[in-house]
């Protein structure tokens, strides 16, 4: 599709949305229910604006009558548990009334805490309970779910007019791959997780601060930030200075590094550009024994986690974390975000949630001053093939990421109500509803699709975001960076989707990283211990089987 | 008919014990001798799990089990000693005529009725490094902040303090009841010889409450060996894994990741053996004393 054609398609799409929006205003009910009935305040919607925006999105979504699919039946939906107004689970509560109105069915929601994800749902299948018709989990769990045949493909229903419309073609390829396995689609689109660099645009572009930096450091401020090394230089300069003029010293960086949380994602995102090398051939993303691999040697499942590139990355993370508060080592996700959104840190790197939450006046004081960019490259990285570090400040190593869960629904292979279940999955994946959800911030849903990205990567326009009250400049930086990350990178951090992923990452790596970050172990010792833990996990799970699934998951052909 | 009736009355109790006490015990003993992982067929491997944990198979043993047992021992000894001391001290104070005694007693016993999970979450707020009241008080007194969740020793003490806060009232209630059961005439007679409260406590109160203290000591000891809720909610086992208790580790092995129920059962049996040994010593000593 050339640029002109894509523009015409984009215009037609917007026109269609506008027309459906206009007709929406003419309607005041959906399946006989009003906005107040579907999104009651405060039980579902927080206020009238949220209620009206959601209702407009619902009417524009053009959901078909689903009463023939299972009226009177009950669908049980498992979801990451963060409450009725929390990330991911809040979305299910928010749209439950609509689903029940559209289908005449009932939905039972079962929340599963983050730390129990690896226990509750697998135990349900392993003990033959089959409680859930569908559940929202993280894409890294596909290794367990698919290999055990707990979930089923949904391709047969995609495009069927009995269900809400959506297509995986709208999803950015990097995220689409996470919905699929072996050429089949198992998940419906909902959330596209990737980490970006966020910073204070107003402070870093301020000529006075730039001059102060140059006076103190002796070289111009490296802004825009290209490399991790640039970021470290900047956060080191700003850490401890009262740059927000509140009378207290402020932070350079804001990270969440508590054990048992999601600090390991910070590590993986950062370490990628220290440890992953692109292929030298025509296809930079081609996987070989040495290129585009991060977790294990694809020939024998030997852990790569204690290779010199990883060790250097962890040492770097320790240096970077030292440019923020010590309390970071005990922070969970929300605390790190709030520190940045509260205007106390120059930078953070995290998921798309920061972009949308920065526009929420209840949570953020930096609206209009949000800087965003793709995750930095590294001017120093380890080449496993040559066994040596490479240093190149002119052409740093840049690695994109889809770090995170990319939380989305999958359907149980044992459901009694597959079509009813798919109706809800498709409803959440509908472009209008998904667009709305991603703009709320509190739902924890990040951009995934062309209809959320600006040209040339997508079809969204600035007005789509300003219409919901977002700052146009902030969105320009945020959305374009998000799009650049998922479309423009030469290579990506390999997404680990093998049986036992939670054991490898959450139960071992996360703990060892915490030991390194809190000074209990050196970076090398922590990663050596991780490698030993991983060997034990792999042996316990059957090395040959793990190897086969790992090779399939990353697209590696032995000897190829 | 008469002789059969007693069996009918006994039957519910017998069924209950068989189903909910003996069967789980026997089944988990069997599991501990298998390589059972949920979702896979188990194979009988005898005492191999025990040998691997204890390092009797020529390997290095389960170092994680040893580490978590070490932390658990720290909590067991520290928390039990502190709860006994504080609970007894509070009971001694409240055994005197004081104003608002009943109201204060009600307030003091409140933590006992909170779920340990809730107490753990409360601890997250109280020990918060940046805005928690404890650090605020320290800073108000001109002392530095304590990194409760970041540094290993403060994290260990945070768990111990939280456990003591919750369970000292239990000791308080039991010991206060024992103190109030001591006849006043014993003190009146003793006061003819001494006016020292300490001597009265040491020579009369302590020996008289010793059986109650012994029972409380045993209950707290066995209960603290199983500590799980507070480390799970307060520190999530961190920083790193320094506050993972033995029960926390059993849960990690058996109910997370690859559900190694064989290993977890063996680990559980080892702690059961320790608890049985401690209880047996206690009851043996009690019998020796009172028979």
Interface residues (C-beta under 8 A of the other chain):
Chain A: X115 X118 X119 X122 X123 X125 X126 X127 X148 X258 X259 X260 X261 X325 X326 X327 X329 X330 X500 X502 X503 X507 X511 X512 X514 X515 X517 X518 X520 X521 X537 X540 X541
Chain B: X37 X38 X39 X129 X130 X147 X148 X149 X150 X151 X152 X235 X236 X237 X238 X239 X240 X241 X242 X252 X255 X256 X257 X258 X259 X260
